[in-house]
Amino acid sequence: MNDEHHGDTAQPLVAHLLELRNRLLRAVVAVLVVFLCLFYFSRELYTLVAAPLMQAMPEGTHMIATGVAAPFLAPFKLTLYLSIFVAVPVILHQAWAFVAPGLYRHEKRLAIPLLMSSVLLFYAGAAFAYFVVFPLMFQFFTSVAPEGVAVSTDISSYLDFVLALFLAFGVAFELPIAIVLLIASGATTAAKLASSRAYVVVACFVLGMLLTPPDIISQTLLALPMWLLFEVGLIFGRFVEKEKVQREEEDNGVSAKDE
């Protein structure tokens, strides 16, 4: 009897592990396919990513490669990260397909828009960094170089720097998702967050100071969008809160009828 019970519990576990393996393989294949499509253009992609710095550098200066393999490895690394970046919708779809069977209907209804919004907001944060913050930032960095110092940035160091900033801005733009999840989980309420608005504004400007050069323009360019995203998160959080209360009232009504 115990052996039969053990076999019944082991079988679903094996099935879940096989399902997980298949989902991971599909995600890896998606990244690999994108990488193979982009690798031929790896040098052009690096030139595109380096454009904000190149445009800000003094005339006659250029980027350098201090490592022997850097001219190959830097574009290769960029293409790999970009492939993951492009394949994020497929990766999240595979993750969703794996966990969705174990979710309740109201959780599924909330999870799908959150997943889509998180992808779009991450892309928006990276685009904001590239088109708005990078030009201002690199203009500032190159303008404050001491006299007699040639600005010749190493291509590997530059890539590590911009990848970190892409990630930072992408994560920062996930603020509305974080707020909705906090409210949906019951960790806080929209009213409590709204009452802490002054602290949030200060925190946004502190983050802007930490993530951007020490000039008021670029700090404000990060702080203001984060503040607006906080307000957007509050708006959607109130909808989630209202829906949660209605669902609890309906559940209580059903329970009362059953009694």
VEXDREN-2710 file (C-alpha; in Angstrom, 1 decimal):
% VEXDREN-2710
k/r/px/py/pz
1/MET/0.0/0.0/0.0
2/ASN/2.8/2.4/0.9
3/ASP/4.7/1.5/-2.3
4/GLU/1.5/2.3/-4.3
5/HIS/1.2/5.7/-2.6
6/HIS/4.8/6.4/-3.1
7/GLY/4.5/5.6/-6.8
8/ASP/1.5/7.9/-7.1
9/THR/3.3/10.8/-5.6
10/ALA/6.6/10.2/-7.5
11/GLN/4.9/10.0/-10.9
12/PRO/3.5/13.6/-10.8
13/LEU/6.9/14.8/-9.5
14/VAL/8.6/13.2/-12.5
15/ALA/6.0/14.7/-14.9
16/HIS/6.5/18.2/-13.4
17/LEU/10.3/17.8/-13.8
18/LEU/9.9/16.7/-17.4
19/GLU/7.6/19.6/-18.1
20/LEU/10.1/22.0/-16.5
21/ARG/12.9/20.6/-18.6
22/ASN/10.9/21.0/-21.8
23/ARG/9.9/24.6/-21.0
24/LEU/13.6/25.4/-20.2
25/LEU/14.7/23.8/-23.5
26/ARG/12.2/25.8/-25.5
27/ALA/13.4/29.1/-23.8
28/VAL/17.0/28.2/-24.5
29/VAL/16.2/27.4/-28.1
30/ALA/14.4/30.7/-28.5
31/VAL/17.5/32.6/-27.2
32/LEU/19.7/30.5/-29.5
33/VAL/17.6/31.2/-32.6
34/VAL/17.6/34.9/-31.9
35/PHE/21.4/34.8/-31.3
36/LEU/22.1/33.0/-34.6
37/CYS/20.0/35.6/-36.4
38/LEU/21.7/38.6/-34.8
39/PHE/25.3/37.3/-34.6
40/TYR/26.1/38.3/-38.2
41/PHE/25.2/41.9/-37.3
42/SER/27.1/41.9/-34.0
43/ARG/29.6/44.6/-35.0
44/GLU/26.8/46.8/-36.3
45/LEU/24.8/46.2/-33.1
46/TYR/27.8/47.3/-31.0
47/THR/28.3/50.4/-33.1
48/LEU/24.6/51.2/-32.5
49/VAL/24.9/50.8/-28.7
50/ALA/28.1/52.8/-28.7
51/ALA/26.6/55.7/-30.7
52/PRO/25.6/57.8/-27.6
53/LEU/29.2/57.9/-26.4
54/MET/30.8/58.2/-29.8
55/GLN/28.6/61.3/-30.6
56/ALA/29.6/62.9/-27.2
57/MET/33.4/62.2/-27.6
58/PRO/35.6/65.1/-28.7
59/GLU/36.5/65.1/-32.4
60/GLY/39.4/63.0/-33.3
61/THR/39.0/60.6/-30.4
62/HIS/37.8/57.0/-30.5
63/MET/37.1/54.0/-28.4
64/ILE/39.9/51.4/-27.8
65/ALA/40.2/47.7/-27.1
66/THR/42.7/46.9/-24.4
67/GLY/42.1/43.1/-24.4
68/VAL/43.5/40.9/-27.1
69/ALA/40.1/39.2/-27.7
70/ALA/38.0/42.3/-26.8
71/PRO/37.2/43.2/-30.5
72/PHE/35.5/39.8/-30.8
73/LEU/34.2/39.2/-27.2
74/ALA/32.5/42.6/-26.7
75/PRO/30.2/42.3/-29.7
76/PHE/29.7/38.6/-28.9
77/LYS/28.6/39.4/-25.3
78/LEU/26.4/42.2/-26.5
79/THR/24.6/39.9/-29.0
80/LEU/24.1/37.2/-26.3
81/TYR/22.5/39.7/-23.9
82/LEU/20.5/41.2/-26.6
83/SER/19.2/37.8/-27.6
84/ILE/18.0/37.2/-24.1
85/PHE/16.4/40.7/-24.1
86/VAL/14.6/40.0/-27.4
87/ALA/13.5/36.5/-26.3
88/VAL/12.0/37.6/-23.0
89/PRO/8.4/37.3/-24.2
90/VAL/9.0/33.7/-25.2
91/ILE/10.9/33.0/-21.9
92/LEU/8.0/34.5/-19.9
93/HIS/5.4/32.6/-21.9
94/GLN/7.2/29.3/-21.1
95/ALA/7.3/30.2/-17.4
96/TRP/3.6/31.1/-17.5
97/ALA/2.7/27.9/-19.3
98/PHE/4.5/25.9/-16.5
99/VAL/2.8/27.7/-13.5
100/ALA/-0.6/28.5/-15.0
101/PRO/-2.2/25.1/-14.3
102/GLY/-1.7/25.6/-10.5
103/LEU/-3.3/29.1/-10.4
104/TYR/-6.8/30.1/-9.5
105/ARG/-8.9/31.8/-12.1
106/HIS/-8.6/35.3/-10.5
107/GLU/-4.9/34.8/-10.3
108/LYS/-4.6/34.0/-14.0
109/ARG/-6.7/37.0/-14.8
110/LEU/-4.3/39.2/-12.9
111/ALA/-1.1/37.5/-14.0
112/ILE/-1.5/37.8/-17.8
113/PRO/-1.7/41.6/-17.9
114/LEU/1.1/41.9/-15.3
115/LEU/3.4/39.7/-17.4
116/MET/2.7/41.7/-20.5
117/SER/3.0/45.0/-18.7
118/SER/6.3/44.0/-17.1
119/VAL/7.9/43.2/-20.5
120/LEU/6.7/46.4/-22.0
121/LEU/7.8/48.5/-19.0
122/PHE/11.3/46.8/-19.0
123/TYR/11.7/47.6/-22.7
124/ALA/10.5/51.2/-22.1
125/GLY/13.0/51.6/-19.3
126/ALA/15.9/50.4/-21.6
127/ALA/14.7/52.7/-24.4
128/PHE/14.5/55.6/-22.1
129/ALA/18.0/55.0/-20.9
130/TYR/19.4/54.8/-24.5
131/PHE/17.5/57.7/-26.1
132/VAL/17.3/60.2/-23.2
133/VAL/19.7/59.4/-20.4
134/PHE/22.8/58.2/-22.3
135/PRO/23.3/61.3/-24.5
136/LEU/23.1/63.6/-21.5
137/MET/25.2/61.4/-19.3
138/PHE/28.0/60.9/-21.8
139/GLN/28.0/64.5/-22.8
140/PHE/28.5/65.4/-19.1
141/PHE/31.3/62.8/-18.6
142/THR/33.3/63.8/-21.7
143/SER/32.9/67.5/-20.9
144/VAL/34.4/67.2/-17.4
145/ALA/37.6/65.4/-18.5
146/PRO/40.7/67.3/-17.3
147/GLU/42.6/69.2/-19.9
148/GLY/45.2/67.1/-21.6
149/VAL/43.3/63.8/-20.9
150/ALA/42.1/62.0/-24.0
151/VAL/38.7/60.4/-23.7
152/SER/39.3/56.9/-25.1
153/THR/36.9/54.4/-23.5
154/ASP/37.7/50.7/-23.6
155/ILE/34.9/48.8/-25.5
156/SER/34.5/46.1/-22.8
157/SER/34.3/48.6/-20.0
158/TYR/31.7/50.6/-21.9
159/LEU/29.6/47.5/-22.6
160/ASP/29.6/46.5/-18.9
161/PHE/28.6/50.0/-17.9
162/VAL/25.7/50.4/-20.4
163/LEU/24.4/46.8/-19.7
164/ALA/24.3/47.7/-16.0
165/LEU/22.4/50.9/-16.8
166/PHE/19.9/49.1/-19.1
167/LEU/19.2/46.7/-16.3
168/ALA/18.9/49.4/-13.7
169/PHE/16.4/51.5/-15.8
170/GLY/14.5/48.4/-16.9
171/VAL/14.0/47.3/-13.3
172/ALA/13.2/50.9/-12.1
173/PHE/10.4/51.0/-14.7
174/GLU/8.9/47.9/-13.1
175/LEU/7.7/50.1/-10.2
176/PRO/3.9/49.9/-11.1
177/ILE/4.1/46.1/-11.2
178/ALA/5.8/46.0/-7.8
179/ILE/3.0/48.2/-6.4
180/VAL/0.2/46.2/-7.8
181/LEU/1.8/42.9/-6.5
182/LEU/2.2/44.4/-3.0
183/ILE/-1.4/45.5/-2.9
184/ALA/-2.7/42.3/-4.4
185/SER/-0.8/40.2/-1.9
186/GLY/-2.1/42.3/1.0
187/ALA/1.3/43.5/2.1
188/THR/0.1/47.1/2.0
189/THR/-2.8/49.2/0.7
190/ALA/-3.2/51.9/-1.8
191/ALA/-4.1/54.4/1.0
192/LYS/-0.9/53.6/2.9
193/LEU/1.3/54.1/-0.2
194/ALA/-0.5/57.3/-1.1
195/SER/0.1/58.7/2.4
196/SER/3.8/57.9/1.9
197/ARG/4.0/59.8/-1.4
198/ALA/6.4/62.4/0.0
199/TYR/8.9/59.7/1.0
200/VAL/8.5/58.1/-2.5
201/VAL/9.3/61.4/-4.2
202/VAL/12.5/61.8/-2.1
203/ALA/13.5/58.1/-2.9
204/CYS/13.0/58.7/-6.6
205/PHE/15.4/61.7/-6.6
206/VAL/17.9/59.7/-4.5
207/LEU/17.8/56.9/-7.0
208/GLY/18.1/59.4/-9.8
209/MET/21.2/60.8/-8.1
210/LEU/22.7/57.3/-7.7
211/LEU/22.0/56.1/-11.2
212/THR/22.9/59.2/-13.2
213/PRO/25.7/61.8/-13.3
214/PRO/25.7/64.5/-10.6
215/ASP/23.7/67.1/-12.6
216/ILE/20.1/68.1/-11.9
217/ILE/18.9/67.5/-15.5
218/SER/19.7/63.8/-15.7
219/GLN/18.6/63.2/-12.1
220/THR/15.3/64.8/-12.8
221/LEU/14.9/62.8/-16.1
222/LEU/14.9/59.5/-14.0
223/ALA/13.2/60.8/-10.9
224/LEU/10.1/62.2/-12.7
225/PRO/9.3/59.1/-14.7
226/MET/9.6/57.0/-11.6
227/TRP/7.3/59.3/-9.7
228/LEU/4.7/59.1/-12.6
229/LEU/5.1/55.3/-12.6
230/PHE/4.4/55.2/-8.9
231/GLU/1.2/57.2/-9.5
232/VAL/0.2/54.8/-12.3
233/GLY/0.9/51.8/-10.0
234/LEU/-1.4/53.4/-7.4
235/ILE/-4.2/53.8/-9.9
236/PHE/-4.1/50.2/-11.0
237/GLY/-3.5/49.1/-7.4
238/ARG/-6.8/50.7/-6.4
239/PHE/-8.6/48.7/-9.1
240/VAL/-7.0/45.5/-7.9
241/GLU/-7.9/46.3/-4.3
242/LYS/-11.5/47.0/-5.2
243/GLU/-11.7/43.7/-7.1
244/LYS/-10.2/41.9/-4.2
245/VAL/-12.8/43.3/-1.8
246/GLN/-15.6/42.4/-4.2
247/ARG/-14.3/38.8/-4.5
248/GLU/-14.1/38.4/-0.7
249/GLU/-17.6/39.7/-0.3
250/GLU/-18.9/37.3/-3.0
251/ASP/-17.0/34.4/-1.3
252/ASN/-18.5/35.4/2.1
253/GLY/-22.0/35.5/0.5
254/VAL/-21.6/32.0/-0.9
255/SER/-20.3/30.7/2.5
256/ALA/-23.3/32.3/4.3
257/LYS/-25.8/30.7/1.8
258/ASP/-24.1/27.2/2.3
259/GLU/-24.5/27.6/6.1
END
